[in-house]
Amino acid sequence: MRKWILDLHLYLGLLCAPYLVVYGVSAIAFNHDIKGGSSTSQWSAVVVAEGGTDLERAEEVRDALGLVGWTPERSVIRTDDALLRFRVQNPGRDYLIEWDDATGSTEVDETRSSWIAILRGIHGMRDLEGSVLGPVWYVYTEVSSWALAFAALSGIYLWLPRRSAALGTATVVAGAVVLAVLSIGVW
């Protein structure tokens, strides 16, 4: 059993190592307020959207433009009868969009973020609307979190001498119960 736990401990450590690197670098960027640079470009298109509310229309325009990201409801503003202004945000880009629903004319100001800003953006990200990889990152985060918890508990078990295997097993079981109770409270 000790060999099996050691192997699982090592392989789960390899699985969550990239996540810990991303999480560590983004945490340092948050703590030291490192934002990185950005670049801006502008482009236009013609889009037809027939959604009901302004938010539904904004999301329809976003999808028609092939953009990936969130459309915060607070950013959707109707400046006059025909002009709708809103943002589409994701960790790598920020789009400010003005859409004229009378003509379909769409003006887009695109701001691209630096790699450090992208890491800051995915630090606690759960999902990214319109992205195939958004849910994958969320699952990877969950698996890595549980793998890290297992690594901590199994590390205690492996650290103890073989004569104290009962104490190690009790420690791992107690830690697992505490984690389960905490996760139920968090969810």
MIKE-426220 format. One record per residue: x, y, z of N, C-alpha, C in turn. Coordinates in pm, whole numbers, padded with zeros to 5 digits, always signed. Layout:
% MIKE-426220
XYZXYZXYZ/...
END
This chain:
% MIKE-426220
+00083-00119+00000+00000+00000+00000+00088+00126+00000/+00198+00121+00071+00288+00235+00078+00343+00269-00060/+00379+00168-00137+00431+00188-00274+00324+00251-00363/+00200+00206-00350+00089+00258-00429+00066+00406-00395/+00069+00440-00266+00050+00579-00224+00166+00666-00272/+00287+00613-00267+00404+00687-00315+00392+00717-00464/+00354+00616-00543+00337+00637-00688+00228+00739-00716/+00115+00725-00649+00005+00820-00669+00047+00960-00627/+00118+00970-00517+00169+01099-00467+00257+01166-00573/+00348+01088-00632+00440+01144-00733+00367+01185-00861/+00280+01098-00913+00214+01128-01039+00112+01241-01026/+00042+01247-00914-00049+01360-00894+00030+01490-00878/+00148+01481-00819+00235+01598-00810+00277+01648-00948/+00307+01555-01037+00341+01593-01174+00222+01654-01246/+00103+01601-01220-00018+01653-01283-00046+01796-01241/-00029+01827-01111-00067+01961-01066+00050+02059-01065/+00171+02017-01101+00286+02108-01102+00265+02228-01195/+00219+02208-01321+00198+02327-01407+00094+02424-01348/-00009+02368-01286-00110+02454-01225-00049+02536-01112/+00035+02474-01032+00097+02546-00922+00191+02655-00972/+00258+02632-01083+00344+02735-01141+00259+02855-01186/+00150+02828-01259+00062+02936-01305+00003+03009-01186/-00044+02934-01088-00105+02995-00970-00002+03078-00893/+00120+03027-00879+00224+03100-00808+00264+03229-00878/+00285+03222-01009+00324+03343-01084+00212+03446-01081/+00087+03401-01097-00023+03497-01094-00042+03556-00955/-00017+03477-00850-00026+03530-00713+00080+03637-00689/+00201+03613-00740+00306+03713-00728+00267+03840-00804/+00209+03823-00923+00164+03939-01002+00057+04017-00927/-00035+03948-00860-00137+04018-00781-00074+04090-00662/+00013+04020-00590+00071+04079-00469+00159+04200-00499/+00227+04198-00611+00317+04309-00645+00259+04402-00750/+00130+04383-00780+00056+04467-00874+00126+04479-01009/+00172+04366-01061+00235+04362-01193+00124+04338-01296/+00111+04429-01389+00002+04418-01487+00051+04389-01627/+00170+04430-01660+00220+04410-01796+00161+04512-01891/+00208+04511-02014+00163+04607-02114+00041+04557-02190/-00001+04639-02285-00113+04601-02369-00101+04674-02502/-00173+04623-02601-00176+04688-02732-00322+04700-02777/-00350+04801-02855-00488+04829-02896-00500+04831-03048/-00611+04780-03095-00642+04789-03238-00792+04814-03253/-00831+04864-03370-00972+04892-03399-01010+04825-03529/-01132+04776-03533-01186+04717-03654-01337+04729-03654/-01397+04702-03768-01542+04717-03778-01601+04601-03857/-01732+04584-03841-01805+04477-03910-01952+04518-03915/-02031+04441-03988-02175+04461-03992-02240+04335-03936/-02323+04355-03833-02383+04242-03762-02532+04267-03744/-02612+04165-03768-02756+04173-03744-02787+04090-03620/-02858+04150-03524-02898+04080-03402-03041+04116-03370/-03117+04017-03328-03259+04040-03303-03302+03995-03165/-03211+03990-03068-03244+03947-02932-03345+04040-02868/-03402+03998-02755-03503+04076-02686-03444+04191-02607/-03371+04159-02502-03314+04263-02417-03181+04311-02475/-03133+04422-02420-03004+04475-02466-02891+04375-02438/-02896+04306-02324-02793+04207-02292-02798+04091-02391/-02917+04043-02425-02929+03935-02524-02875+03978-02660/-02903+04101-02698-02850+04152-02825-02698+04162-02820/-02645+04211-02707-02499+04223-02693-02434+04086-02706/-02490+03985-02642-02434+03850-02651-02446+03793-02792/-02555+03826-02860-02573+03782-02999-02470+03848-03091/-02443+03976-03069-02340+04047-03147-02204+03986-03118/-02174+03961-02989-02047+03897-02951-02029+03765-03025/-02132+03682-03023-02123+03551-03089-02109+03565-03240/-02180+03661-03300-02171+03682-03445-02032+03730-03486/-01965+03804-03397-01829+03850-03425-01724+03742-03397/-01768+03632-03336-01676+03522-03305-01585+03552-03187/-01631+03636-03094-01551+03673-02979-01577+03577-02863/-01477+03556-02782-01486+03468-02666-01471+03554-02542/-01562+03538-02446-01550+03611-02322-01683+03642-02259/-01676+03714-02148-01795+03752-02073-01846+03886-02123/-01976+03903-02116-02038+04031-02144-02105+04075-02014/-02032+04150-01930-02091+04191-01801-02216+04277-01823/-02321+04243-01753-02447+04315-01770-02432+04463-01739/-02347+04496-01643-02328+04637-01606-02260+04718-01717/-02195+04648-01813-02127+04720-01921-02218+04748-02039/-02338+04691-02041-02430+04710-02154-02507+04839-02133/-02478+04936-02219-02539+05070-02206-02597+05111-02341/-02721+05156-02340-02782+05210-02461-02761+05360-02456/-02676+05411-02548-02644+05553-02547-02752+05637-02614/-02821+05581-02711-02939+05647-02769-03031+05537-02822/-03131+05573-02900-03227+05473-02946-03165+05360-03027/-03062+05389-03104-03007+05288-03194-02870+05236-03154/-02797+05307-03068-02659+05270-03038-02646+05196-02905/-02588+05077-02913-02567+04994-02795-02416+04980-02774/-02371+05012-02654-02229+05002-02621-02213+04898-02510/-02113+04808-02525-02089+04704-02424-01946+04653-02435/-01906+04578-02334-01773+04518-02329-01784+04367-02338/-01679+04308-02397-01658+04164-02392-01519+04147-02333/-01511+04070-02225-01383+04058-02154-01344+03911-02142/-01216+03887-02159-01157+03756-02129-01015+03781-02082/-00946+03679-02029-00813+03704-01973-00712+03764-02071/-00725+03740-02199-00627+03788-02295-00665+03914-02369/-00795+03945-02373-00841+04060-02452-00960+04127-02386/-00974+04255-02418-01089+04333-02373-01142+04406-02496/-01270+04388-02524-01331+04451-02641-01433+04554-02595/-01425+04675-02649-01528+04775-02631-01601+04783-02764/-01730+04752-02762-01807+04739-02886-01920+04840-02887/-01934+04909-03001-02048+04997-03025-02123+04940-03144/-02250+04906-03122-02331+04843-03226-02455+04927-03252/-02476+04960-03378-02595+05036-03420-02698+04936-03468/-02808+04920-03393-02905+04818-03431-02990+04858-03552/-02985+04984-03590-03059+05027-03710-02985+04984-03838/-02853+04999-03837-02774+04968-03957-02692+04840-03944/-02671+04792-03821-02587+04675-03798-02439+04708-03795/-02406+04836-03810-02266+04879-03808-02207+04856-03669/-02090+04794-03667-02026+04759-03540-01882+04809-03540/-01847+04886-03437-01711+04934-03418-01652+04864-03296/-01533+04807-03312-01470+04731-03203-01333+04789-03171/-01313+04824-03044-01181+04862-02994-01129+04742-02915/-01024+04681-02965-00969+04559-02906-00839+04591-02833/-00831+04553-02706-00709+04571-02627-00656+04433-02591/-00534+04404-02638-00471+04275-02608-00383+04291-02485/-00392+04192-02398-00317+04196-02272-00184+04124-02286/-00094+04152-02193+00035+04083-02189+00016+03944-02126/+00118+03862-02133+00108+03726-02080+00088+03727-01929/+00143+03825-01859+00124+03830-01714-00020+03868-01680/-00082+03952-01761-00222+03986-01740-00313+03866-01768/-00274+03784-01865-00350+03662-01893-00342+03567-01773/-00223+03551-01716-00209+03466-01598-00292+03520-01481/-00293+03651-01465-00377+03710-01359-00524+03682-01386/-00562+03682-01513-00702+03659-01548-00748+03517-01523/-00660+03420-01542-00702+03281-01522-00676+03234-01380/-00626+03321-01294-00592+03285-01155-00709+03215-01085/-00827+03270-01092-00942+03209-01026-01058+03184-01120/-01030+03174-01249-01135+03162-01351-01207+03028-01340/-01337+03030-01351-01417+02908-01350-01460+02868-01491/-01501+02963-01571-01552+02930-01704-01532+03052-01794/-01522+03027-01921-01507+03134-02018-01612+03113-02126/-01709+03203-02132-01820+03189-02226-01770+03184-02370/-01820+03089-02444-01785+03077-02584-01654+03005-02609/-01588+02956-02504-01460+02888-02519-01474+02740-02490/-01409+02660-02572-01408+02516-02549-01317+02482-02430/-01210+02559-02412-01112+02529-02307-01148+02585-02170/-01246+02674-02162-01285+02732-02033-01325+02627-01931/-01418+02537-01963-01455+02432-01867-01340+02336-01836/-01251+02315-01931-01136+02227-01908-01047+02286-01800/-01024+02418-01802-00943+02483-01700-01007+02467-01563/-01138+02481-01557-01209+02465-01429-01190+02324-01374/-01205+02224-01457-01187+02085-01414-01042+02063-01371/-00947+02115-01448-00805+02102-01413-00776+02168-01278/-00838+02282-01252-00822+02350-01124-00874+02264-01010/-00992+02207-01028-01049+02121-00924-00963+01998-00900/-00922+01931-01007-00838+01811-00994-00706+01846-00926/-00646+01958-00966-00520+02000-00905-00536+02033-00757/-00646+02095-00721-00670+02128-00580-00682+02002-00495/-00759+01906-00545-00775+01781-00472-00644+01702-00472/-00571+01705-00581-00442+01635-00587-00344+01696-00488/-00346+01826-00475-00258+01893-00380-00295+01856-00236/-00424+01851-00208-00468+01809-00075-00425+01665-00047/-00442+01578-00146-00398+01439-00130-00247+01433-00111/-00173+01513-00187-00026+01512-00175+00018+01555-00035/-00050+01653+00021-00015+01698+00156-00041+01587+00258/-00157+01524+00247-00190+01418+00342-00103+01294+00322/-00084+01254+00197-00002+01136+00173+00145+01164+00204/+00186+01289+00190+00323+01326+00227+00347+01305+00376/+00248+01339+00457+00259+01314+00602+00269+01165+00627/+00184+01088+00560+00186+00943+00576+00321+00884+00535/+00374+00929+00422+00501+00875+00374+00619+00921+00458/+00607+01034+00520+00714+01090+00602+00731+01013+00733/+00620+00965+00786+00624+00891+00913+00695+00757+00893/+00767+00710+00995+00832+00578+00985+00728+00468+00969/+00769+00357+00915+00677+00246+00890+00611+00196+01019/+00680+00205+01130+00622+00160+01256+00501+00245+01294/+00496+00367+01245+00386+00458+01278+00281+00459+01168/+00268+00350+01095+00173+00345+00983+00030+00368+01030/-00003+00318+01148-00139+00338+01199-00164+00486+01225/-00065+00554+01282-00078+00698+01305-00089+00773+01172/-00008+00732+01073-00014+00795+00941-00149+00774+00875/-00201+00652+00884-00332+00623+00826-00440+00706+00896/-00433+00714+01027-00530+00795+01101-00521+00943+01062/-00399+00992+01041-00380+01131+01000-00440+01157+00862/-00415+01065+00769-00469+01080+00634-00621+01075+00635/-00679+00981+00708-00824+00969+00716-00884+01094+00781/-00825+01141+00889-00875+01262+00955-00865+01383+00862/-00754+01395+00792-00739+01505+00696-00841+01498+00584/-00866+01376+00534-00965+01359+00427-01104+01397+00475/-01138+01359+00598-01269+01395+00653-01281+01547+00666/-01177+01612+00717-01180+01758+00730-01194+01824+00593/-01120+01777+00493-01133+01833+00357-01273+01812+00301/-01330+01694+00323-01465+01668+00274-01566+01762+00340/-01555+01782+00470-01646+01872+00540-01629+02015+00490/-01504+02058+00472-01478+02193+00420-01531+02210+00279/-01514+02109+00195-01561+02122+00056-01712+02126+00049/-01779+02053+00138-01925+02059+00141-01969+02198+00183/-01899+02259+00281-01932+02393+00325-01904+02498+00220/-01799+02477+00139-01762+02574+00035-01858+02565-00083/-01898+02444-00120-01984+02426-00239-02121+02475-00207/
END
